[in-house]
Amino acid sequence: MKFGNLYGHTDGVNCLTYWNTVAASGSDDHTVRLWDLNTSSCISVIDGVFDKKITSICHNPRMTKQLYVACGNRILEFDLRNLPSIVSTYNNDIEDPSASITCMCIDPEGYIMGSCDNMGNISIHNVYTNETTPIMNKDRSIHNLSFYRQGKNISLLASGDLSTLYNYSMTGEVLHKTVLPVLPDTEDEFIQPPVINDICVNYDDNMLYVGCLDGSIRCVVPQGKDIALENYIICKPHSDSVKKITTGKNMEGSNLVFSVGADSRLSICSKTANGRRFDQQLHVKLRNVPNSLCFVDTLSDNMVLSCSNSNYLLTITEIA
């Protein structure tokens, strides 16, 4: 395993995304930087257009030149061929000036974006028509979003500071609400409520991975309209709460789960032969707890990319 740093920002880095061999990062220095991951160099800077904190960033997997940046209560769309001009602006239609988008994600097909703000308001944005559909959400702790596809159907999964997963249609209806059951912790021999900290959908196996307050990672197997008919702990790699999770593969193609806890440790777990649990492969102490974590599978060597309140991005390569 090899560690590296990408320097250029002058303040903490809040969010990141990647496509092909390029990454984008948003910082408290009110800039977005584009990075060439092959050469570990900054290739472009978007500056002078962000008047509030940059909180989330995503790239359109279909229209590959489109980049979306959440700033305050707006989402700004950029064309990477004509920076730094703003192509479109998406608003959450919330009049409160203190509202700020905290999370944003995009459908893997590149048609729909989802966003939520610090007051728990959720919106769905059509990137082709610029239409915004608000979701009538009553859980004000919502701060995690991820799209889920089942055949031709797409829905938006959301979670907050509780044990509940919400499944919303693209018209804003609640398709299903799932309260994760209390499961016995066989390692510590006591039961803790599965309070959700982060969620991640793996589109290869179409499963939802949930990072919890008790340091465990759970798997929700979507079946039919009920998104949580089967729920189980796959591993407990952290002594403190799981802050961020993502999934990927090693160079041999085996499924991996990457997680970072409040214990500042990066854990890499691989799936066991029976497929129901993950064995911990590696535990690495990091300097800071990441604000964002992603697995880059488009390089000759797979990479984990993370950012924190420090002014650099951390790269991890040569993953066994």
C-alpha positions, 0 to 999 in steps of 0.5 A: 500500500502506497500513500501520496498527497495532492497539494494545492488547496489553501484550506480544508477539503470538503468533498470530491468526485472522479471520472476516468483519470480526473478528480475534482475537489471542493474546498473551504478556500472557495475553489474547485480544483481538477486533478490528473490522477495519473500525474498527481497534478492540478490541471484546472481551478474554478475560482471566483464563483462560489460565495458560500461554503462548497459542501458537495460535488458530483460528475455526470456519468452520461454527459461527461463534461458536466460537473455539479457543485453544491454551494449554499442552497444552490447547485451550480452546473459547469461545462468542463470545456468552458470553465468557469462559466455557470451553465445552469443553477438548481435551487431547493426552493427553500426561502430560509437564508440559513438553508445549505445543501449538505449532500448531493448525488446523481443517478448512475445513468446521469438523468436525475440528481438528489440533494438534501439540506441542513434542515432535512429538506430533500429535492429531486432535480432533472438535469435535462429539464432543470425541474426540481421536485421537493420531497415531503420529508418529516425526518429533519436529520436526513443527511445521506442520499444514494440512488438505487436502481431495480430493473428500469425503476429508480428510487432515492434512498435517504437516511439521517441520524436514526435507524430508518432508511427511506425509499422515495420515488422520482415523484416524491412519494415514500415507497417504503420506510425501513427501520433497521432491526436491532441485531446482536453483536456477537463480538461484544455480546451486547445489543446496540441500536443500528444508528446510521452514519453513512450509506453506499450502494454497490451497483455491481451486486445491487446491495446497500451498505450501511455504516453505523454508530456502533462501528459495524457495517451492515448490508441491506439486500434489496428484494422487491418493493421492500428494500430491507427484507434481509439485513445483517452485520458483515463486519465490525472493523471500528472501535468507534462510529463509522464515518464514511464507507465506499466499495470497490475491488482489488486487482484480482477483482474481489469485492472490498468494503472501505470504511473510515471510523471516528477512530481515524482508521481506514479499514479494508475488508474483503468478502468471505467464501460464503459471501455473508461476511467480510474479513478485515484485510487491513487497518491503517491509522490516518491523520484525519477523519475524511470528509469524503471517501471514494474508490477510483477504478479507472486507473491502471492501479486502483486507488482510494481517494479521500479528503479531510479538513487538511488542505490536501487530498490523500491518495492510496494505491497498490491496494492488495 
